[in-house]
Amino acid sequence: MVRFVFTLETLLRHRENLEQRERDALLRLTYEYRVEQDHREELSGKFKENMQLLSLKRSQNSDHQELDWFYLYLNRLTHEIGECEKRLLQLKKKIQTQKEAVIEASKKRKMLTAMKAKKEKAYLKELEKQEQKEIDDLVLTRYAAKDAGHTEAARIPKQE
């Protein structure tokens, strides 16, 4: 009996590998996005903490030099938070593009998988037909042999 062979199996494996690579790239981008979000949250926390310190220094009437350092540091934190926001927007766009690539790769793989399943089902149906035909032939042969045995016995004259 010939086993089922899908002629596009290598293409299917290739599409599965492509889909997996696209998924891996998406996971990498989402990881980078989370890391960048954590960095932004860390900078925001530092900003809030230093704003509280600045208000405390103002209430204590600290010298202007020290307050200037606080303002410079806060400006630096504001700039870094803005840069983080830009990177987050870029990563968000990349993630969306990568999601679309994953969906497209998944569609292509699913199309081949469905084609394989359909061909395999047709193969099994054909195999079942062939088996049924062989069983029918076997039954007919046995019936014909049995029937022929009765007619032969009726034709042969009995010897006395």
C-alpha positions, 0 to 999 in steps of 0.5 A: 500500500502506498503511503500518503505523500504531500508534494508541497511538504517542503514548501509547507515546512518552509512556510512554517519556518517563516511564520515562526521567524516572524513570530520570534521577531514580534516577540523580540519587538514586544520585549523591546517595547516593554523594556522601553516602557519600564525605562520611561516609568523609571525616568518618570519616577526620578522626575517626580522624586526630584520635583519633590526634592526641588519643592523641599529645597525651595521651601528651605530657601536653598541657594540658587546654584543648587536650584539651578542644578535641579532645574538642569537635571529635571530638563535632562529627565524631561528630554530623556522621557521625550526620547523614550516616548519617540522610541515607544511610538516607533516600536509601536509602529514596528510591532503593528507592521510585524503583527501584519507580517505574522498574520500574512505568514500565518495565512499562507501556512494555513492555506497549505495546511488546509490543502494538505488536509484536503488531499489527505482526506481525498487520499483516505477516501480513495484508499477506503474505496480501493479496500472496499473494492478488494473486499467486494472482489473477494466476496464475489470470488468466494461466492462464485467458487461456492456456487461453482462447487454446487453446480459441479456436484450436480453435473457429475453423475454418481457412480454406482 
